[in-house]
Amino acid sequence: MHFDAEWDAKDMSCGDLVLDLRSRLRKMPGKVLKVIARDPGAPSDLPAWCKMTGDELVHQDPVAQAYWIRARL
């Protein structure tokens, strides 16, 4: 799966993760960021956050705990 940048958020809690994620995505409009997130809430929180912000969840790999997110323009 193609991505322009990768970020391993490690065990960062989803609240802090989405704040940092927002900042990262704003710097790369239209590009895809691969995010590795191990927080137990990430599988439900990240897709919901993408819907709310207008960023696109391109792909999700639950085994690898990875999310490919395209930043809105």
mmCIF file as Biopython writes it, N, C-alpha, C and O atoms, coordinates in Angstrom:
data_model
#
loop_
_atom_site.group_PDB
_atom_site.id
_atom_site.type_symbol
_atom_site.label_atom_id
_atom_site.label_alt_id
_atom_site.label_comp_id
_atom_site.label_asym_id
_atom_site.label_entity_id
_atom_site.label_seq_id
_atom_site.pdbx_PDB_ins_code
_atom_site.Cartn_x
_atom_site.Cartn_y
_atom_site.Cartn_z
_atom_site.occupancy
_atom_site.B_iso_or_equiv
_atom_site.auth_seq_id
_atom_site.auth_asym_id
_atom_site.pdbx_PDB_model_num
ATOM 1   N N  . MET A ? 1  ? 0.857   -1.179 0.000  1.0 0.0 1  A 1 
ATOM 2   C CA . MET A ? 1  ? 0.000   0.000  0.000  1.0 0.0 1  A 1 
ATOM 3   C C  . MET A ? 1  ? 0.898   1.235  0.000  1.0 0.0 1  A 1 
ATOM 4   O O  . MET A ? 1  ? 1.808   1.343  0.823  1.0 0.0 1  A 1 
ATOM 5   N N  . HIS A ? 2  ? 0.647   2.159  -0.913 1.0 0.0 2  A 1 
ATOM 6   C CA . HIS A ? 2  ? 1.454   3.382  -1.052 1.0 0.0 2  A 1 
ATOM 7   C C  . HIS A ? 2  ? 1.213   4.344  0.109  1.0 0.0 2  A 1 
ATOM 8   O O  . HIS A ? 2  ? 0.088   4.488  0.588  1.0 0.0 2  A 1 
ATOM 9   N N  . PHE A ? 3  ? 2.273   4.992  0.549  1.0 0.0 3  A 1 
ATOM 10  C CA . PHE A ? 3  ? 2.150   6.081  1.518  1.0 0.0 3  A 1 
ATOM 11  C C  . PHE A ? 3  ? 3.306   7.049  1.304  1.0 0.0 3  A 1 
ATOM 12  O O  . PHE A ? 3  ? 4.364   6.671  0.801  1.0 0.0 3  A 1 
ATOM 13  N N  . ASP A ? 4  ? 3.090   8.301  1.694  1.0 0.0 4  A 1 
ATOM 14  C CA . ASP A ? 4  ? 4.097   9.345  1.509  1.0 0.0 4  A 1 
ATOM 15  C C  . ASP A ? 4  ? 4.961   9.541  2.744  1.0 0.0 4  A 1 
ATOM 16  O O  . ASP A ? 4  ? 6.104   9.987  2.646  1.0 0.0 4  A 1 
ATOM 17  N N  . ALA A ? 5  ? 4.415   9.208  3.898  1.0 0.0 5  A 1 
ATOM 18  C CA . ALA A ? 5  ? 5.155   9.331  5.154  1.0 0.0 5  A 1 
ATOM 19  C C  . ALA A ? 5  ? 4.599   8.295  6.129  1.0 0.0 5  A 1 
ATOM 20  O O  . ALA A ? 5  ? 3.477   7.815  5.971  1.0 0.0 5  A 1 
ATOM 21  N N  . GLU A ? 6  ? 5.395   7.965  7.127  1.0 0.0 6  A 1 
ATOM 22  C CA . GLU A ? 6  ? 4.984   6.973  8.122  1.0 0.0 6  A 1 
ATOM 23  C C  . GLU A ? 6  ? 5.242   7.540  9.511  1.0 0.0 6  A 1 
ATOM 24  O O  . GLU A ? 6  ? 6.232   8.232  9.748  1.0 0.0 6  A 1 
ATOM 25  N N  . TRP A ? 7  ? 4.325   7.230  10.423 1.0 0.0 7  A 1 
ATOM 26  C CA . TRP A ? 7  ? 4.456   7.686  11.804 1.0 0.0 7  A 1 
ATOM 27  C C  . TRP A ? 7  ? 4.065   6.543  12.733 1.0 0.0 7  A 1 
ATOM 28  O O  . TRP A ? 7  ? 2.957   6.013  12.648 1.0 0.0 7  A 1 
ATOM 29  N N  . ASP A ? 8  ? 4.968   6.174  13.607 1.0 0.0 8  A 1 
ATOM 30  C CA . ASP A ? 8  ? 4.685   5.162  14.625 1.0 0.0 8  A 1 
ATOM 31  C C  . ASP A ? 8  ? 4.319   5.898  15.901 1.0 0.0 8  A 1 
ATOM 32  O O  . ASP A ? 8  ? 5.183   6.463  16.572 1.0 0.0 8  A 1 
ATOM 33  N N  . ALA A ? 9  ? 3.038   5.887  16.231 1.0 0.0 9  A 1 
ATOM 34  C CA . ALA A ? 9  ? 2.544   6.589  17.420 1.0 0.0 9  A 1 
ATOM 35  C C  . ALA A ? 9  ? 2.750   5.761  18.692 1.0 0.0 9  A 1 
ATOM 36  O O  . ALA A ? 9  ? 2.407   6.197  19.791 1.0 0.0 9  A 1 
ATOM 37  N N  . LYS A ? 10 ? 3.304   4.584  18.528 1.0 0.0 10 A 1 
ATOM 38  C CA . LYS A ? 10 ? 3.583   3.677  19.652 1.0 0.0 10 A 1 
ATOM 39  C C  . LYS A ? 10 ? 2.325   3.459  20.488 1.0 0.0 10 A 1 
ATOM 40  O O  . LYS A ? 10 ? 1.281   3.113  19.936 1.0 0.0 10 A 1 
ATOM 41  N N  . ASP A ? 11 ? 2.396   3.651  21.789 1.0 0.0 11 A 1 
ATOM 42  C CA . ASP A ? 11 ? 1.240   3.424  22.668 1.0 0.0 11 A 1 
ATOM 43  C C  . ASP A ? 11 ? 0.541   4.722  23.056 1.0 0.0 11 A 1 
ATOM 44  O O  . ASP A ? 11 ? -0.136  4.775  24.083 1.0 0.0 11 A 1 
ATOM 45  N N  . MET A ? 12 ? 0.697   5.769  22.246 1.0 0.0 12 A 1 
ATOM 46  C CA . MET A ? 12 ? 0.084   7.061  22.539 1.0 0.0 12 A 1 
ATOM 47  C C  . MET A ? 12 ? -1.433  6.898  22.647 1.0 0.0 12 A 1 
ATOM 48  O O  . MET A ? 12 ? -2.047  6.224  21.820 1.0 0.0 12 A 1 
ATOM 49  N N  . SER A ? 13 ? -2.023  7.504  23.648 1.0 0.0 13 A 1 
ATOM 50  C CA . SER A ? 13 ? -3.477  7.418  23.807 1.0 0.0 13 A 1 
ATOM 51  C C  . SER A ? 13 ? -4.156  8.153  22.659 1.0 0.0 13 A 1 
ATOM 52  O O  . SER A ? 13 ? -3.589  9.079  22.080 1.0 0.0 13 A 1 
ATOM 53  N N  . CYS A ? 14 ? -5.370  7.734  22.338 1.0 0.0 14 A 1 
ATOM 54  C CA . CYS A ? 14 ? -6.059  8.278  21.162 1.0 0.0 14 A 1 
ATOM 55  C C  . CYS A ? 14 ? -6.277  9.784  21.253 1.0 0.0 14 A 1 
ATOM 56  O O  . CYS A ? 14 ? -6.222  10.469 20.232 1.0 0.0 14 A 1 
ATOM 57  N N  . GLY A ? 15 ? -6.521  10.314 22.439 1.0 0.0 15 A 1 
ATOM 58  C CA . GLY A ? 15 ? -6.705  11.761 22.571 1.0 0.0 15 A 1 
ATOM 59  C C  . GLY A ? 15 ? -5.481  12.527 22.103 1.0 0.0 15 A 1 
ATOM 60  O O  . GLY A ? 15 ? -5.592  13.459 21.306 1.0 0.0 15 A 1 
ATOM 61  N N  . ASP A ? 16 ? -4.318  12.139 22.595 1.0 0.0 16 A 1 
ATOM 62  C CA . ASP A ? 16 ? -3.072  12.783 22.191 1.0 0.0 16 A 1 
ATOM 63  C C  . ASP A ? 16 ? -2.732  12.439 20.740 1.0 0.0 16 A 1 
ATOM 64  O O  . ASP A ? 16 ? -2.208  13.275 20.004 1.0 0.0 16 A 1 
ATOM 65  N N  . LEU A ? 17 ? -3.028  11.221 20.340 1.0 0.0 17 A 1 
ATOM 66  C CA . LEU A ? 17 ? -2.725  10.762 18.996 1.0 0.0 17 A 1 
ATOM 67  C C  . LEU A ? 17 ? -3.432  11.619 17.947 1.0 0.0 17 A 1 
ATOM 68  O O  . LEU A ? 17 ? -2.801  12.044 16.979 1.0 0.0 17 A 1 
ATOM 69  N N  . VAL A ? 18 ? -4.719  11.880 18.118 1.0 0.0 18 A 1 
ATOM 70  C CA . VAL A ? 18 ? -5.447  12.637 17.096 1.0 0.0 18 A 1 
ATOM 71  C C  . VAL A ? 18 ? -5.005  14.102 17.055 1.0 0.0 18 A 1 
ATOM 72  O O  . VAL A ? 18 ? -5.054  14.729 15.997 1.0 0.0 18 A 1 
ATOM 73  N N  . LEU A ? 19 ? -4.580  14.646 18.181 1.0 0.0 19 A 1 
ATOM 74  C CA . LEU A ? 19 ? -4.059  16.017 18.167 1.0 0.0 19 A 1 
ATOM 75  C C  . LEU A ? 19 ? -2.775  16.091 17.347 1.0 0.0 19 A 1 
ATOM 76  O O  . LEU A ? 19 ? -2.602  16.995 16.529 1.0 0.0 19 A 1 
ATOM 77  N N  . ASP A ? 20 ? -1.887  15.146 17.568 1.0 0.0 20 A 1 
ATOM 78  C CA . ASP A ? 20 ? -0.636  15.097 16.814 1.0 0.0 20 A 1 
ATOM 79  C C  . ASP A ? 20 ? -0.911  14.750 15.348 1.0 0.0 20 A 1 
ATOM 80  O O  . ASP A ? 20 ? -0.295  15.315 14.445 1.0 0.0 20 A 1 
ATOM 81  N N  . LEU A ? 21 ? -1.834  13.823 15.122 1.0 0.0 21 A 1 
ATOM 82  C CA . LEU A ? 21 ? -2.190  13.416 13.761 1.0 0.0 21 A 1 
ATOM 83  C C  . LEU A ? 21 ? -2.724  14.603 12.967 1.0 0.0 21 A 1 
ATOM 84  O O  . LEU A ? 21 ? -2.357  14.785 11.806 1.0 0.0 21 A 1 
ATOM 85  N N  . ARG A ? 22 ? -3.576  15.402 13.572 1.0 0.0 22 A 1 
ATOM 86  C CA . ARG A ? 22 ? -4.138  16.572 12.889 1.0 0.0 22 A 1 
ATOM 87  C C  . ARG A ? 22 ? -3.020  17.502 12.420 1.0 0.0 22 A 1 
ATOM 88  O O  . ARG A ? 22 ? -3.037  17.987 11.289 1.0 0.0 22 A 1 
ATOM 89  N N  . SER A ? 23 ? -2.064  17.741 13.287 1.0 0.0 23 A 1 
ATOM 90  C CA . SER A ? 23 ? -0.939  18.610 12.952 1.0 0.0 23 A 1 
ATOM 91  C C  . SER A ? 23 ? -0.121  18.034 11.792 1.0 0.0 23 A 1 
ATOM 92  O O  . SER A ? 23 ? 0.265   18.762 10.877 1.0 0.0 23 A 1 
ATOM 93  N N  . ARG A ? 24 ? 0.135   16.748 11.836 1.0 0.0 24 A 1 
ATOM 94  C CA . ARG A ? 24 ? 0.917   16.102 10.778 1.0 0.0 24 A 1 
ATOM 95  C C  . ARG A ? 24 ? 0.191   16.150 9.431  1.0 0.0 24 A 1 
ATOM 96  O O  . ARG A ? 24 ? 0.804   16.452 8.407  1.0 0.0 24 A 1 
ATOM 97  N N  . LEU A ? 25 ? -1.109  15.853 9.429  1.0 0.0 25 A 1 
ATOM 98  C CA . LEU A ? 25 ? -1.866  15.823 8.179  1.0 0.0 25 A 1 
ATOM 99  C C  . LEU A ? 25 ? -2.011  17.205 7.560  1.0 0.0 25 A 1 
ATOM 100 O O  . LEU A ? 25 ? -2.049  17.329 6.336  1.0 0.0 25 A 1 
ATOM 101 N N  . ARG A ? 26 ? -2.093  18.236 8.377  1.0 0.0 26 A 1 
ATOM 102 C CA . ARG A ? 26 ? -2.213  19.598 7.843  1.0 0.0 26 A 1 
ATOM 103 C C  . ARG A ? 26 ? -0.981  19.996 7.036  1.0 0.0 26 A 1 
ATOM 104 O O  . ARG A ? 26 ? -1.062  20.858 6.162  1.0 0.0 26 A 1 
ATOM 105 N N  . LYS A ? 27 ? 0.147   19.376 7.324  1.0 0.0 27 A 1 
ATOM 106 C CA . LYS A ? 27 ? 1.394   19.694 6.634  1.0 0.0 27 A 1 
ATOM 107 C C  . LYS A ? 27 ? 1.560   18.925 5.328  1.0 0.0 27 A 1 
ATOM 108 O O  . LYS A ? 27 ? 2.530   19.134 4.600  1.0 0.0 27 A 1 
ATOM 109 N N  . MET A ? 28 ? 0.596   18.021 5.028  1.0 0.0 28 A 1 
ATOM 110 C CA . MET A ? 28 ? 0.746   17.180 3.834  1.0 0.0 28 A 1 
ATOM 111 C C  . MET A ? 28 ? -0.581  16.988 3.099  1.0 0.0 28 A 1 
ATOM 112 O O  . MET A ? 28 ? -1.016  15.850 2.918  1.0 0.0 28 A 1 
ATOM 113 N N  . PRO A ? 29 ? -1.239  18.080 2.667  1.0 0.0 29 A 1 
ATOM 114 C CA . PRO A ? 29 ? -2.542  17.952 1.998  1.0 0.0 29 A 1 
ATOM 115 C C  . PRO A ? 29 ? -2.494  17.039 0.776  1.0 0.0 29 A 1 
ATOM 116 O O  . PRO A ? 29 ? -1.607  17.145 -0.071 1.0 0.0 29 A 1 
ATOM 117 N N  . GLY A ? 30 ? -3.473  16.141 0.711  1.0 0.0 30 A 1 
ATOM 118 C CA . GLY A ? 30 ? -3.603  15.229 -0.421 1.0 0.0 30 A 1 
ATOM 119 C C  . GLY A ? 30 ? -2.687  14.023 -0.364 1.0 0.0 30 A 1 
ATOM 120 O O  . GLY A ? 30 ? -2.789  13.136 -1.211 1.0 0.0 30 A 1 
ATOM 121 N N  . LYS A ? 31 ? -1.801  13.969 0.606  1.0 0.0 31 A 1 
ATOM 122 C CA . LYS A ? 31 ? -0.858  12.860 0.695  1.0 0.0 31 A 1 
ATOM 123 C C  . LYS A ? 31 ? -1.326  11.840 1.736  1.0 0.0 31 A 1 
ATOM 124 O O  . LYS A ? 31 ? -2.200  12.118 2.557  1.0 0.0 31 A 1 
ATOM 125 N N  . VAL A ? 32 ? -0.720  10.654 1.678  1.0 0.0 32 A 1 
ATOM 126 C CA . VAL A ? 32 ? -1.115  9.556  2.558  1.0 0.0 32 A 1 
ATOM 127 C C  . VAL A ? 32 ? -0.072  9.367  3.659  1.0 0.0 32 A 1 
ATOM 128 O O  . VAL A ? 32 ? 1.129   9.272  3.404  1.0 0.0 32 A 1 
ATOM 129 N N  . LEU A ? 33 ? -0.571  9.317  4.877  1.0 0.0 33 A 1 
ATOM 130 C CA . LEU A ? 33 ? 0.256   9.062  6.046  1.0 0.0 33 A 1 
ATOM 131 C C  . LEU A ? 33 ? -0.094  7.675  6.582  1.0 0.0 33 A 1 
ATOM 132 O O  . LEU A ? 33 ? -1.257  7.382  6.860  1.0 0.0 33 A 1 
ATOM 133 N N  . LYS A ? 34 ? 0.917   6.834  6.724  1.0 0.0 34 A 1 
ATOM 134 C CA . LYS A ? 34 ? 0.714   5.534  7.353  1.0 0.0 34 A 1 
ATOM 135 C C  . LYS A ? 34 ? 0.956   5.720  8.848  1.0 0.0 34 A 1 
ATOM 136 O O  . LYS A ? 34 ? 2.032   6.144  9.268  1.0 0.0 34 A 1 
ATOM 137 N N  . VAL A ? 35 ? -0.056  5.397  9.635  1.0 0.0 35 A 1 
ATOM 138 C CA . VAL A ? 35 ? 0.013   5.560  11.084 1.0 0.0 35 A 1 
ATOM 139 C C  . VAL A ? 35 ? -0.027  4.190  11.732 1.0 0.0 35 A 1 
ATOM 140 O O  . VAL A ? 35 ? -0.902  3.380  11.424 1.0 0.0 35 A 1 
ATOM 141 N N  . ILE A ? 36 ? 0.908   3.927  12.623 1.0 0.0 36 A 1 
ATOM 142 C CA . ILE A ? 36 ? 0.871   2.707  13.429 1.0 0.0 36 A 1 
ATOM 143 C C  . ILE A ? 36 ? 0.433   3.137  14.817 1.0 0.0 36 A 1 
ATOM 144 O O  . ILE A ? 36 ? 1.103   3.940  15.466 1.0 0.0 36 A 1 
ATOM 145 N N  . ALA A ? 37 ? -0.685  2.605  15.268 1.0 0.0 37 A 1 
ATOM 146 C CA . ALA A ? 37 ? -1.268  3.014  16.550 1.0 0.0 37 A 1 
ATOM 147 C C  . ALA A ? 37 ? -1.668  1.777  17.339 1.0 0.0 37 A 1 
ATOM 148 O O  . ALA A ? 37 ? -2.473  0.965  16.883 1.0 0.0 37 A 1 
ATOM 149 N N  . ARG A ? 38 ? -1.099  1.648  18.519 1.0 0.0 38 A 1 
ATOM 150 C CA . ARG A ? 38 ? -1.346  0.460  19.343 1.0 0.0 38 A 1 
ATOM 151 C C  . ARG A ? 38 ? -2.383  0.673  20.449 1.0 0.0 38 A 1 
ATOM 152 O O  . ARG A ? 38 ? -2.692  -0.255 21.196 1.0 0.0 38 A 1 
ATOM 153 N N  . ASP A ? 39 ? -2.917  1.880  20.552 1.0 0.0 39 A 1 
ATOM 154 C CA . ASP A ? 39 ? -3.939  2.139  21.568 1.0 0.0 39 A 1 
ATOM 155 C C  . ASP A ? 39 ? -5.151  1.264  21.278 1.0 0.0 39 A 1 
ATOM 156 O O  . ASP A ? 39 ? -5.572  1.169  20.126 1.0 0.0 39 A 1 
ATOM 157 N N  . PRO A ? 40 ? -5.722  0.623  22.294 1.0 0.0 40 A 1 
ATOM 158 C CA . PRO A ? 40 ? -6.866  -0.271 22.057 1.0 0.0 40 A 1 
ATOM 159 C C  . PRO A ? 40 ? -8.083  0.423  21.437 1.0 0.0 40 A 1 
ATOM 160 O O  . PRO A ? 40 ? -8.911  -0.236 20.808 1.0 0.0 40 A 1 
ATOM 161 N N  . GLY A ? 41 ? -8.199  1.721  21.603 1.0 0.0 41 A 1 
ATOM 162 C CA . GLY A ? 41 ? -9.337  2.443  21.035 1.0 0.0 41 A 1 
ATOM 163 C C  . GLY A ? 41 ? -9.144  2.858  19.588 1.0 0.0 41 A 1 
ATOM 164 O O  . GLY A ? 41 ? -10.098 3.284  18.938 1.0 0.0 41 A 1 
ATOM 165 N N  . ALA A ? 42 ? -7.933  2.743  19.076 1.0 0.0 42 A 1 
ATOM 166 C CA . ALA A ? 42 ? -7.625  3.213  17.717 1.0 0.0 42 A 1 
ATOM 167 C C  . ALA A ? 42 ? -8.493  2.581  16.625 1.0 0.0 42 A 1 
ATOM 168 O O  . ALA A ? 42 ? -8.910  3.296  15.713 1.0 0.0 42 A 1 
ATOM 169 N N  . PRO A ? 43 ? -8.787  1.273  16.673 1.0 0.0 43 A 1 
ATOM 170 C CA . PRO A ? 43 ? -9.593  0.690  15.578 1.0 0.0 43 A 1 
ATOM 171 C C  . PRO A ? 43 ? -10.965 1.333  15.389 1.0 0.0 43 A 1 
ATOM 172 O O  . PRO A ? 43 ? -11.497 1.330  14.279 1.0 0.0 43 A 1 
ATOM 173 N N  . SER A ? 44 ? -11.531 1.872  16.430 1.0 0.0 44 A 1 
ATOM 174 C CA . SER A ? 44 ? -12.818 2.558  16.270 1.0 0.0 44 A 1 
ATOM 175 C C  . SER A ? 44 ? -12.643 4.075  16.234 1.0 0.0 44 A 1 
ATOM 176 O O  . SER A ? 44 ? -13.374 4.766  15.524 1.0 0.0 44 A 1 
ATOM 177 N N  . ASP A ? 45 ? -11.685 4.594  16.989 1.0 0.0 45 A 1 
ATOM 178 C CA . ASP A ? 45 ? -11.509 6.046  17.081 1.0 0.0 45 A 1 
ATOM 179 C C  . ASP A ? 45 ? -10.956 6.671  15.801 1.0 0.0 45 A 1 
ATOM 180 O O  . ASP A ? 45 ? -11.430 7.729  15.386 1.0 0.0 45 A 1 
ATOM 181 N N  . LEU A ? 46 ? -9.968  6.043  15.169 1.0 0.0 46 A 1 
ATOM 182 C CA . LEU A ? 46 ? -9.372  6.655  13.980 1.0 0.0 46 A 1 
ATOM 183 C C  . LEU A ? 46 ? -10.344 6.728  12.798 1.0 0.0 46 A 1 
ATOM 184 O O  . LEU A ? 46 ? -10.412 7.773  12.151 1.0 0.0 46 A 1 
ATOM 185 N N  . PRO A ? 47 ? -11.102 5.663  12.484 1.0 0.0 47 A 1 
ATOM 186 C CA . PRO A ? 47 ? -12.093 5.804  11.404 1.0 0.0 47 A 1 
ATOM 187 C C  . PRO A ? 47 ? -13.144 6.879  11.713 1.0 0.0 47 A 1 
ATOM 188 O O  . PRO A ? 47 ? -13.536 7.633  10.822 1.0 0.0 47 A 1 
ATOM 189 N N  . ALA A ? 48 ? -13.596 6.953  12.953 1.0 0.0 48 A 1 
ATOM 190 C CA . ALA A ? 48 ? -14.582 7.974  13.333 1.0 0.0 48 A 1 
ATOM 191 C C  . ALA A ? 48 ? -13.981 9.371  13.209 1.0 0.0 48 A 1 
ATOM 192 O O  . ALA A ? 48 ? -14.650 10.298 12.751 1.0 0.0 48 A 1 
ATOM 193 N N  . TRP A ? 49 ? -12.737 9.520  13.610 1.0 0.0 49 A 1 
ATOM 194 C CA . TRP A ? 49 ? -12.060 10.808 13.529 1.0 0.0 49 A 1 
ATOM 195 C C  . TRP A ? 49 ? -11.920 11.241 12.072 1.0 0.0 49 A 1 
ATOM 196 O O  . TRP A ? 49 ? -12.113 12.413 11.750 1.0 0.0 49 A 1 
ATOM 197 N N  . CYS A ? 50 ? -11.584 10.294 11.189 1.0 0.0 50 A 1 
ATOM 198 C CA . CYS A ? 50 ? -11.464 10.612 9.765  1.0 0.0 50 A 1 
ATOM 199 C C  . CYS A ? 50 ? -12.787 11.104 9.198  1.0 0.0 50 A 1 
ATOM 200 O O  . CYS A ? 50 ? -12.811 12.074 8.441  1.0 0.0 50 A 1 
ATOM 201 N N  . LYS A ? 51 ? -13.875 10.457 9.547  1.0 0.0 51 A 1 
ATOM 202 C CA . LYS A ? 51 ? -15.198 10.894 9.072  1.0 0.0 51 A 1 
ATOM 203 C C  . LYS A ? 51 ? -15.505 12.301 9.559  1.0 0.0 51 A 1 
ATOM 204 O O  . LYS A ? 51 ? -16.060 13.114 8.819  1.0 0.0 51 A 1 
ATOM 205 N N  . MET A ? 52 ? -15.148 12.584 10.786 1.0 0.0 52 A 1 
ATOM 206 C CA . MET A ? 52 ? -15.441 13.880 11.383 1.0 0.0 52 A 1 
ATOM 207 C C  . MET A ? 52 ? -14.608 14.997 10.752 1.0 0.0 52 A 1 
ATOM 208 O O  . MET A ? 52 ? -15.098 16.116 10.599 1.0 0.0 52 A 1 
ATOM 209 N N  . THR A ? 53 ? -13.360 14.710 10.386 1.0 0.0 53 A 1 
ATOM 210 C CA . THR A ? 53 ? -12.459 15.747 9.889  1.0 0.0 53 A 1 
ATOM 211 C C  . THR A ? 53 ? -12.447 15.889 8.369  1.0 0.0 53 A 1 
ATOM 212 O O  . THR A ? 53 ? -11.992 16.905 7.844  1.0 0.0 53 A 1 
ATOM 213 N N  . GLY A ? 54 ? -12.946 14.874 7.660  1.0 0.0 54 A 1 
ATOM 214 C CA . GLY A ? 54 ? -12.912 14.917 6.204  1.0 0.0 54 A 1 
ATOM 215 C C  . GLY A ? 54 ? -11.649 14.314 5.614  1.0 0.0 54 A 1 
ATOM 216 O O  . GLY A ? 54 ? -11.467 14.315 4.397  1.0 0.0 54 A 1 
ATOM 217 N N  . ASP A ? 55 ? -10.766 13.795 6.480  1.0 0.0 55 A 1 
ATOM 218 C CA . ASP A ? 55 ? -9.613  13.045 5.984  1.0 0.0 55 A 1 
ATOM 219 C C  . ASP A ? 55 ? -10.114 11.658 5.592  1.0 0.0 55 A 1 
ATOM 220 O O  . ASP A ? 55 ? -11.127 11.194 6.116  1.0 0.0 55 A 1 
ATOM 221 N N  . GLU A ? 56 ? -9.419  10.998 4.682  1.0 0.0 56 A 1 
ATOM 222 C CA . GLU A ? 56 ? -9.893  9.715  4.166  1.0 0.0 56 A 1 
ATOM 223 C C  . GLU A ? 56 ? -9.091  8.547  4.741  1.0 0.0 56 A 1 
ATOM 224 O O  . GLU A ? 56 ? -7.868  8.498  4.610  1.0 0.0 56 A 1 
ATOM 225 N N  . LEU A ? 57 ? -9.786  7.619  5.370  1.0 0.0 57 A 1 
ATOM 226 C CA . LEU A ? 57 ? -9.150  6.378  5.800  1.0 0.0 57 A 1 
ATOM 227 C C  . LEU A ? 57 ? -9.087  5.485  4.569  1.0 0.0 57 A 1 
ATOM 228 O O  . LEU A ? 57 ? -10.097 4.920  4.150  1.0 0.0 57 A 1 
ATOM 229 N N  . VAL A ? 58 ? -7.901  5.363  3.996  1.0 0.0 58 A 1 
ATOM 230 C CA . VAL A ? 58 ? -7.713  4.631  2.749  1.0 0.0 58 A 1 
ATOM 231 C C  . VAL A ? 58 ? -7.693  3.128  3.006  1.0 0.0 58 A 1 
ATOM 232 O O  . VAL A ? 58 ? -8.269  2.348  2.247  1.0 0.0 58 A 1 
ATOM 233 N N  . HIS A ? 59 ? -7.022  2.734  4.087  1.0 0.0 59 A 1 
ATOM 234 C CA . HIS A ? 59 ? -6.888  1.305  4.396  1.0 0.0 59 A 1 
ATOM 235 C C  . HIS A ? 59 ? -6.598  1.154  5.883  1.0 0.0 59 A 1 
ATOM 236 O O  . HIS A ? 59 ? -6.014  2.029  6.521  1.0 0.0 59 A 1 
ATOM 237 N N  . GLN A ? 60 ? -7.027  0.016  6.407  1.0 0.0 60 A 1 
ATOM 238 C CA . GLN A ? 60 ? -6.797  -0.297 7.819  1.0 0.0 60 A 1 
ATOM 239 C C  . GLN A ? 60 ? -6.350  -1.746 7.912  1.0 0.0 60 A 1 
ATOM 240 O O  . GLN A ? 60 ? -7.001  -2.629 7.353  1.0 0.0 60 A 1 
ATOM 241 N N  . ASP A ? 61 ? -5.254  -2.003 8.607  1.0 0.0 61 A 1 
ATOM 242 C CA . ASP A ? 61 ? -4.753  -3.358 8.810  1.0 0.0 61 A 1 
ATOM 243 C C  . ASP A ? 61 ? -4.755  -3.643 10.305 1.0 0.0 61 A 1 
ATOM 244 O O  . ASP A ? 61 ? -3.832  -3.239 11.013 1.0 0.0 61 A 1 
ATOM 245 N N  . PRO A ? 62 ? -5.791  -4.343 10.800 1.0 0.0 62 A 1 
ATOM 246 C CA . PRO A ? 62 ? -5.900  -4.581 12.236 1.0 0.0 62 A 1 
ATOM 247 C C  . PRO A ? 62 ? -4.770  -5.428 12.807 1.0 0.0 62 A 1 
ATOM 248 O O  . PRO A ? 62 ? -4.400  -5.252 13.968 1.0 0.0 62 A 1 
ATOM 249 N N  . VAL A ? 63 ? -4.223  -6.328 12.030 1.0 0.0 63 A 1 
ATOM 250 C CA . VAL A ? 63 ? -3.139  -7.182 12.518 1.0 0.0 63 A 1 
ATOM 251 C C  . VAL A ? 63 ? -1.871  -6.352 12.750 1.0 0.0 63 A 1 
ATOM 252 O O  . VAL A ? 63 ? -1.207  -6.493 13.776 1.0 0.0 63 A 1 
ATOM 253 N N  . ALA A ? 64 ? -1.550  -5.500 11.801 1.0 0.0 64 A 1 
ATOM 254 C CA . ALA A ? 64 ? -0.356  -4.657 11.912 1.0 0.0 64 A 1 
ATOM 255 C C  . ALA A ? 64 ? -0.613  -3.388 12.732 1.0 0.0 64 A 1 
ATOM 256 O O  . ALA A ? 64 ? 0.314   -2.635 13.030 1.0 0.0 64 A 1 
ATOM 257 N N  . GLN A ? 65 ? -1.874  -3.163 13.091 1.0 0.0 65 A 1 
ATOM 258 C CA . GLN A ? 65 ? -2.289  -1.953 13.816 1.0 0.0 65 A 1 
ATOM 259 C C  . GLN A ? 65 ? -1.876  -0.705 13.029 1.0 0.0 65 A 1 
ATOM 260 O O  . GLN A ? 65 ? -1.358  0.262  13.587 1.0 0.0 65 A 1 
ATOM 261 N N  . ALA A ? 66 ? -2.123  -0.758 11.711 1.0 0.0 66 A 1 
ATOM 262 C CA . ALA A ? 66 ? -1.717  0.314  10.813 1.0 0.0 66 A 1 
ATOM 263 C C  . ALA A ? 66 ? -2.936  0.896  10.094 1.0 0.0 66 A 1 
ATOM 264 O O  . ALA A ? 66 ? -3.913  0.202  9.810  1.0 0.0 66 A 1 
ATOM 265 N N  . TYR A ? 67 ? -2.838  2.197  9.812  1.0 0.0 67 A 1 
ATOM 266 C CA . TYR A ? 67 ? -3.914  2.957  9.181  1.0 0.0 67 A 1 
ATOM 267 C C  . TYR A ? 67 ? -3.284  3.860  8.132  1.0 0.0 67 A 1 
ATOM 268 O O  . TYR A ? 67 ? -2.321  4.570  8.421  1.0 0.0 67 A 1 
ATOM 269 N N  . TRP A ? 68 ? -3.819  3.838  6.923  1.0 0.0 68 A 1 
ATOM 270 C CA . TRP A ? 68 ? -3.360  4.709  5.863  1.0 0.0 68 A 1 
ATOM 271 C C  . TRP A ? 68 ? -4.409  5.804  5.723  1.0 0.0 68 A 1 
ATOM 272 O O  . TRP A ? 68 ? -5.567  5.532  5.405  1.0 0.0 68 A 1 
ATOM 273 N N  . ILE A ? 69 ? -3.999  7.033  5.961  1.0 0.0 69 A 1 
ATOM 274 C CA . ILE A ? 69 ? -4.937  8.153  5.978  1.0 0.0 69 A 1 
ATOM 275 C C  . ILE A ? 69 ? -4.489  9.214  4.968  1.0 0.0 69 A 1 
ATOM 276 O O  . ILE A ? 69 ? -3.358  9.699  5.017  1.0 0.0 69 A 1 
ATOM 277 N N  . ARG A ? 70 ? -5.403  9.566  4.050  1.0 0.0 70 A 1 
ATOM 278 C CA . ARG A ? 70 ? -5.123  10.614 3.073  1.0 0.0 70 A 1 
ATOM 279 C C  . ARG A ? 70 ? -5.617  11.936 3.651  1.0 0.0 70 A 1 
ATOM 280 O O  . ARG A ? 70 ? -6.787  12.074 4.007  1.0 0.0 70 A 1 
ATOM 281 N N  . ALA A ? 71 ? -4.716  12.899 3.739  1.0 0.0 71 A 1 
ATOM 282 C CA . ALA A ? 71 ? -5.049  14.217 4.266  1.0 0.0 71 A 1 
ATOM 283 C C  . ALA A ? 71 ? -5.951  14.952 3.290  1.0 0.0 71 A 1 
ATOM 284 O O  . ALA A ? 71 ? -5.747  14.905 2.077  1.0 0.0 71 A 1 
ATOM 285 N N  . ARG A ? 72 ? -6.935  15.619 3.827  1.0 0.0 72 A 1 
ATOM 286 C CA . ARG A ? 72 ? -7.819  16.400 2.952  1.0 0.0 72 A 1 
ATOM 287 C C  . ARG A ? 72 ? -7.030  17.550 2.355  1.0 0.0 72 A 1 
ATOM 288 O O  . ARG A ? 72 ? -6.009  17.973 2.896  1.0 0.0 72 A 1 
ATOM 289 N N  . LEU A ? 73 ? -7.522  18.046 1.229  1.0 0.0 73 A 1 
ATOM 290 C CA . LEU A ? 73 ? -6.845  19.157 0.528  1.0 0.0 73 A 1 
ATOM 291 C C  . LEU A ? 73 ? -7.114  20.474 1.212  1.0 0.0 73 A 1 
ATOM 292 O O  . LEU A ? 73 ? -6.628  21.513 0.764  1.0 0.0 73 A 1 
#
